[in-house]
């Protein structure tokens, strides 16, 4: 079983809709969870991090964490074509403080 | 804040030569830097963790004699790909952690290496 799993997509949503991106992880000891956005040919850019169960909102982005289900998600409201990118979920692995990345979900926002 | 730079942004070299990539934290001190490699349409794979003033910790399967890492200061880490071969062609990305954050990583823009 992969440590961090994401649906590779592509996830296609119309402009203005809500995009929902999901991620599951295997290490129950993980404490920190991150969402990065990566445009084609570019390096990842940090969008949000979340440590506690529940929701965390930042502008159009909301991260949701459920440690019991080992599940973290990212909601993008009012999706824009400029949001089209690959979204990487990353999970802190125990005491090593290393990040393990999922394979990413490709989001395509249709104008 | 938390800006990380890399140099060069791209490099083309002949097989058998060595290539050095620099990673700098511009506006913060980074006790720990990470080096990743990303092949097309794949996710980031951690190669090694670099701590200032000590030897790097390499991930399983990464040859430490081929990928030399030096972290001589709190703002600079270098990755040298020695005797590069075409299969080393990839996108190499560094990241750095600030002293204030124990786990948030900020990424550099990456270096695209092509070995002919």
Interface residues (C-beta under 8 A of the other chain):
Chain A: X32 X34 X36 X42 X43 X44 X45 X46 X49 X88 X92 X97 X98 X99 X100 X101 X102 X103 X104
Chain B: X32 X34 X42 X43 X44 X46 X49 X91 X93 X97 X102 X103 X104 X105 X106 X107 X108 X109 X110
